[in-house]
Protein backbone atom coordinates (compact mmCIF):
# COMPACT_ATOMS: atom_id res chain seq x y z
CA UNK A 1 0.00 0.00 0.00
CA UNK A 2 1.42 3.42 -0.93
CA UNK A 3 1.16 6.48 1.29
CA UNK A 4 -1.20 7.93 -1.30
CA UNK A 5 -3.81 5.34 -0.31
CA UNK A 6 -3.52 5.24 3.47
CA UNK A 7 -6.32 6.10 5.85
CA UNK A 8 -6.01 9.29 7.95
CA UNK A 9 -5.18 7.40 11.16
CA UNK A 10 -2.26 5.68 9.35
CA UNK A 11 -0.85 8.84 7.80
CA UNK A 12 1.42 9.78 10.69
CA UNK A 13 3.40 6.55 10.43
CA UNK A 14 3.54 6.29 6.65
CA UNK A 15 4.16 9.92 5.70
CA UNK A 16 5.74 12.18 8.32
CA UNK A 17 4.20 15.42 7.14
CA UNK A 18 5.60 17.56 9.95
CA UNK A 19 9.24 16.80 9.22
CA UNK A 20 9.88 19.16 6.29
CA UNK A 21 11.65 22.50 6.47
CA UNK A 22 9.36 24.37 4.09
CA UNK A 23 5.73 24.01 2.98
CA UNK A 24 4.35 25.48 -0.22
CA UNK A 25 0.61 25.86 -0.74
CA UNK A 26 -1.47 26.21 -3.87
CA UNK A 27 -4.33 28.72 -3.48
CA UNK A 28 -7.51 27.83 -5.37
CA UNK A 29 -8.96 24.55 -4.15
CA UNK A 30 -6.20 24.07 -1.58
CA UNK A 31 -6.17 27.09 0.70
CA UNK A 32 -9.54 28.45 -0.30
CA UNK A 33 -12.40 28.51 -2.78
CA UNK A 34 -13.94 31.61 -4.37
CA UNK A 35 -17.30 31.80 -6.10
CA UNK A 36 -17.56 35.59 -6.30
CA UNK A 37 -16.39 35.80 -9.92
CA UNK A 38 -13.92 38.64 -9.35
CA UNK A 39 -10.96 36.79 -10.87
CA UNK A 40 -12.98 35.33 -13.74
CA UNK A 41 -14.46 38.75 -14.63
CA UNK A 42 -10.99 40.29 -14.57
CA UNK A 43 -9.76 37.78 -17.17
CA UNK A 44 -12.85 38.51 -19.29
CA UNK A 45 -12.25 42.28 -19.09
CA UNK A 46 -8.61 41.89 -20.10
CA UNK A 47 -9.50 39.86 -23.19
CA UNK A 48 -12.15 42.37 -24.22
CA UNK A 49 -10.10 45.54 -23.58
CA UNK A 50 -6.70 44.45 -24.86
CA UNK A 51 -7.47 41.88 -27.55
CA UNK A 52 -10.85 43.25 -28.60
CA UNK A 53 -12.51 39.86 -28.11
CA UNK A 54 -15.58 39.45 -25.93
CA UNK A 55 -15.05 35.88 -24.76
CA UNK A 56 -14.76 34.00 -21.48
CA UNK A 57 -13.13 30.90 -20.02
CA UNK A 58 -16.16 28.63 -20.09
CA UNK A 59 -15.25 25.14 -21.29
CA UNK A 60 -11.56 25.52 -20.55
CA UNK A 61 -10.17 22.98 -18.03
CA UNK A 62 -8.59 25.80 -16.07
CA UNK A 63 -8.17 24.00 -12.75
CA UNK A 64 -4.43 23.60 -12.31
CA UNK A 65 -3.58 26.06 -15.11
CA UNK A 66 -1.78 29.38 -14.73
CA UNK A 67 -3.50 32.67 -15.51
CA UNK A 68 -1.22 33.05 -18.53
CA UNK A 69 -2.14 29.59 -19.77
CA UNK A 70 -5.85 30.25 -19.30
CA UNK A 71 -5.68 33.49 -21.28
CA UNK A 72 -3.66 31.85 -24.05
CA UNK A 73 -6.12 28.97 -24.44
CA UNK A 74 -9.21 31.18 -24.30
CA UNK A 75 -7.85 33.49 -26.98
CA UNK A 76 -6.32 30.77 -29.16
CA UNK A 77 -9.74 29.16 -29.63
CA UNK A 78 -10.94 32.56 -30.86
CA UNK A 79 -8.18 32.68 -33.49
CA UNK A 80 -5.62 34.88 -31.73
CA UNK A 81 -2.12 33.93 -32.87
CA UNK A 82 0.71 33.27 -30.46
CA UNK A 83 2.59 36.37 -31.64
CA UNK A 84 -0.41 38.66 -31.08
CA UNK A 85 -1.13 37.03 -27.72
CA UNK A 86 2.40 37.49 -26.44
CA UNK A 87 2.74 41.01 -27.83
CA UNK A 88 -0.29 42.24 -25.91
CA UNK A 89 0.12 40.03 -22.85
CA UNK A 90 1.82 42.58 -20.53
CA UNK A 91 -1.08 45.00 -21.05
CA UNK A 92 -3.61 42.21 -20.50
CA UNK A 93 -1.98 41.17 -17.23
CA UNK A 94 -2.06 44.78 -16.07
CA UNK A 95 -5.82 44.84 -16.68
CA UNK A 96 -6.37 41.60 -14.75
CA UNK A 97 -4.47 42.99 -11.77
CA UNK A 98 -6.25 46.35 -12.00
CA UNK A 99 -9.68 44.74 -12.06
CA UNK A 100 -8.95 42.48 -9.10
CA UNK A 101 -7.47 45.42 -7.19
CA UNK A 102 -10.55 47.56 -7.89
CA UNK A 103 -12.91 44.77 -6.84
CA UNK A 104 -10.91 43.21 -4.01
CA UNK A 105 -13.62 44.08 -1.48
CA UNK A 106 -15.97 41.75 -3.37
CA UNK A 107 -13.73 38.69 -2.94
CA UNK A 108 -15.52 36.25 -0.63
CA UNK A 109 -13.19 33.33 0.12
CA UNK A 110 -14.29 30.04 1.64
CA UNK A 111 -11.32 28.64 3.53
CA UNK A 112 -10.81 24.92 3.00
CA UNK A 113 -11.24 22.61 6.02
CA UNK A 114 -8.30 22.42 8.40
CA UNK A 115 -6.24 25.11 6.65
CA UNK A 116 -6.06 27.71 9.46
CA UNK A 117 -5.14 25.04 12.00
CA UNK A 118 -2.49 23.42 9.79
CA UNK A 119 -0.94 26.79 8.98
CA UNK A 120 -0.93 27.76 12.66
CA UNK A 121 0.67 24.43 13.59
CA UNK A 122 3.44 24.74 11.02
CA UNK A 123 3.99 28.43 11.74
CA UNK A 124 4.28 27.70 15.45
CA UNK A 125 6.94 25.09 14.72
CA UNK A 126 9.01 27.67 12.86
CA UNK A 127 8.48 26.13 9.42
CA UNK A 128 8.92 28.27 6.31
CA UNK A 129 5.54 28.77 4.64
CA UNK A 130 5.13 29.95 1.07
CA UNK A 131 2.61 30.10 -1.74
CA UNK A 132 3.07 28.51 -5.17
CA UNK A 133 0.15 29.42 -7.40
CA UNK A 134 -0.93 29.77 -11.00
CA UNK A 135 -2.56 33.08 -10.06
CA UNK A 136 -0.86 36.35 -10.85
CA UNK A 137 0.95 37.73 -7.81
CA UNK A 138 -1.50 40.56 -7.12
CA UNK A 139 -4.52 38.30 -7.64
CA UNK A 140 -3.18 35.59 -5.36
CA UNK A 141 -2.30 37.91 -2.49
CA UNK A 142 -5.69 39.61 -2.67
CA UNK A 143 -7.41 36.24 -2.25
CA UNK A 144 -5.15 35.20 0.63
CA UNK A 145 -5.55 38.58 2.32
CA UNK A 146 -9.33 38.43 1.96
CA UNK A 147 -9.18 35.05 3.72
CA UNK A 148 -6.98 36.58 6.46
CA UNK A 149 -4.29 33.98 5.91
CA UNK A 150 -1.56 36.28 4.59
CA UNK A 151 0.24 36.63 7.94
CA UNK A 152 1.24 32.97 7.84
CA UNK A 153 3.26 33.27 4.61
CA UNK A 154 6.80 34.55 4.16
CA UNK A 155 6.87 34.54 0.35
CA UNK A 156 5.00 33.53 -2.77
CA UNK A 157 5.78 32.46 -6.33
CA UNK A 158 3.20 33.14 -9.02
CA UNK A 159 2.62 33.00 -12.77
CA UNK A 160 3.41 36.61 -13.76
CA UNK A 161 6.48 35.42 -15.69
CA UNK A 162 5.88 31.67 -15.69
CA UNK A 163 3.22 30.18 -17.92
CA UNK A 164 4.00 26.62 -16.89
CA UNK A 165 3.02 25.51 -13.41
CA UNK A 166 6.18 23.41 -13.10
CA UNK A 167 8.25 26.58 -13.48
CA UNK A 168 6.28 28.29 -10.71
CA UNK A 169 6.95 25.33 -8.42
CA UNK A 170 10.64 25.16 -9.30
CA UNK A 171 10.97 28.87 -8.52
CA UNK A 172 9.27 28.28 -5.18
CA UNK A 173 11.64 25.44 -4.28
CA UNK A 174 14.64 27.57 -5.23
CA UNK A 175 13.36 30.39 -3.04
CA UNK A 176 12.74 28.04 -0.12
CA UNK A 177 16.29 26.71 -0.40
CA UNK A 178 17.67 30.24 -0.67
CA UNK A 179 15.96 31.07 2.61
CA UNK A 180 16.59 27.81 4.49
CA UNK A 181 19.69 26.36 2.84
CA UNK A 182 20.45 24.02 -0.03
CA UNK A 183 19.62 20.97 2.07
CA UNK A 184 16.15 22.24 3.01
CA UNK A 185 13.35 19.74 2.45
CA UNK A 186 10.19 20.98 0.76
CA UNK A 187 6.61 19.73 0.68
CA UNK A 188 3.81 21.03 -1.54
CA UNK A 189 0.10 20.89 -0.84
CA UNK A 190 -2.16 21.02 -3.89
CA UNK A 191 -5.52 19.87 -5.21
CA UNK A 192 -4.95 19.07 -8.90
CA UNK A 193 -3.00 16.58 -11.00
CA UNK A 194 -1.01 19.55 -12.28
CA UNK A 195 0.11 20.36 -8.74
CA UNK A 196 1.31 16.80 -8.23
CA UNK A 197 3.16 16.74 -11.55
CA UNK A 198 4.77 20.11 -10.88
CA UNK A 199 5.94 19.03 -7.42
CA UNK A 200 7.44 15.87 -8.91
CA UNK A 201 9.21 17.98 -11.55
CA UNK A 202 10.66 20.13 -8.77
CA UNK A 203 11.87 17.04 -6.86
CA UNK A 204 9.69 17.89 -3.89
CA UNK A 205 7.20 15.90 -1.83
CA UNK A 206 3.51 16.57 -2.38
CA UNK A 207 0.33 16.09 -0.37
CA UNK A 208 -2.79 15.95 -2.54
CA UNK A 209 -6.03 17.26 -1.06
CA UNK A 210 -9.41 16.64 -2.69
CA UNK A 211 -10.90 19.97 -1.62
CA UNK A 212 -11.04 21.15 -5.23
CA UNK A 213 -12.83 19.48 -8.15
CA UNK A 214 -10.66 16.35 -8.27
CA UNK A 215 -11.58 13.41 -6.09
CA UNK A 216 -9.39 11.11 -4.02
CA UNK A 217 -9.23 8.32 -6.63
CA UNK A 218 -8.37 10.66 -9.49
CA UNK A 219 -5.56 12.35 -7.55
CA UNK A 220 -4.22 8.98 -6.43
CA UNK A 221 -3.51 8.05 -10.06
CA UNK A 222 -0.73 10.65 -10.10
CA UNK A 223 1.11 9.16 -7.11
CA UNK A 224 1.32 11.95 -4.54
CA UNK A 225 3.28 11.17 -1.39
CA UNK A 226 0.03 11.42 0.56
CA UNK A 227 -3.56 11.65 -0.66
CA UNK A 228 -6.12 13.08 1.74
CA UNK A 229 -9.65 14.44 1.68
CA UNK A 230 -8.74 17.69 3.44
CA UNK A 231 -6.13 19.12 5.76
CA UNK A 232 -8.30 18.12 8.71
CA UNK A 233 -6.89 14.62 8.18
CA UNK A 234 -3.38 15.94 8.77
CA UNK A 235 -4.48 17.28 12.12
CA UNK A 236 -6.06 13.97 13.11
CA UNK A 237 -2.93 12.05 12.13
CA UNK A 238 -0.46 14.07 14.20
Number of C-alpha atoms within 10 A of each C-alpha: 6 13 20 24 18 17 16 19 14 14 22 19 12 16 17 13 19 17 12 15 20 22 27 27 24 26 23 26 22 23 29 21 18 16 11 12 11 23 23 15 17 23 25 20 21 25 26 15 13 17 17 10 16 13 16 18 16 9 7 13 10 15 18 24 21 22 25 22 18 21 23 20 16 21 22 13 11 12 10 16 13 11 9 11 18 14 11 13 19 13 14 24 21 14 20 24 21 16 19 23 15 11 15 17 11 12 20 17 19 15 20 20 17 16 19 17 14 17 21 13 14 19 16 10 11 11 17 21 21 23 27 30 27 31 24 21 18 16 22 25 18 19 26 22 14 17 19 13 18 16 10 17 17 12 16 21 26 27 23 17 13 19 18 17 26 21 20 25 32 20 18 25 28 16 16 25 17 12 14 15 12 11 9 16 18 24 23 28 26 30 31 27 20 18 30 27 18 23 28 20 14 20 15 18 19 27 26 30 26 22 23 20 11 17 17 19 12 13 23 22 10 18 20 27 22 26 29 26 18 22 24 17 20 23 16 13 16 14
